[in-house]
């Protein structure tokens, strides 16, 4: 039985992953214990923890406590995150700090703390759920993309540092997924309608993520069409910038 820690456990993607992990010990983190209990109260092997993941001292205490009680954590899935799509000059300083705290700094701090323990043990897997927005920047996603580009940069460096210790780091970069993420990012539903042909279903994304557990996979980019767009973006950045307004500007 593997011990798997998942952040952002109230989200739709996490719910689908949990369904696929019935025989593992799951430690599910969220902002609201009552909501977690409603979602997972009947699951046989879960511990539900209400925590503010932007509080690093709380994370430090949590990790110390979990290792005292479980002895190991085999897999960390950093799934917490949110987005807002807005013109760059309408984003507030508060928005900038808050989104980096959740999307980037919390991911970095939890990864650092667990990676140190995994490195000592010589085994472990960190899976960071990031976004295609961390590979392809588009209009009105300057802040969201910045938090995700940073998360990918951190993950890539961490992967190299842990490579010789038997610890894997995988980044998962999905395009838009049909979850409650868009309740905040796209309140009126306009963006969601315009990208319908790219929309991923949470259960299919969850299946692909769970399949990577324990495997030395560098990254998982979804869907295929956006992965091809990313490769084109990497090879022909100037041309892609010219085309991007028409191809990707749905916000």
WOKARA-V624956 format. One line per field, one symbol per residue. phi: phi as a letter, one per 20 degrees, with the letter a starting at -180 (. if undefined). Layout:
# WOKARA-V624956
phi=???
This chain:
# WOKARA-V624956
phi=.edcdcelffffffgffggecfddeddddbecfffffffcgeffccddcebefeeffffgffffffffednacecddedfrbbcdbggedeeffggffffgefdffgffffffffffffffmaqbdddedaffedcecgmcgfgfffegfffgffffggffegedmdecdddceffdfcfgefefbgemffgffdgfefeegfffggffffegndedfbcdcfgffffffffgffcffffgfeggeedede
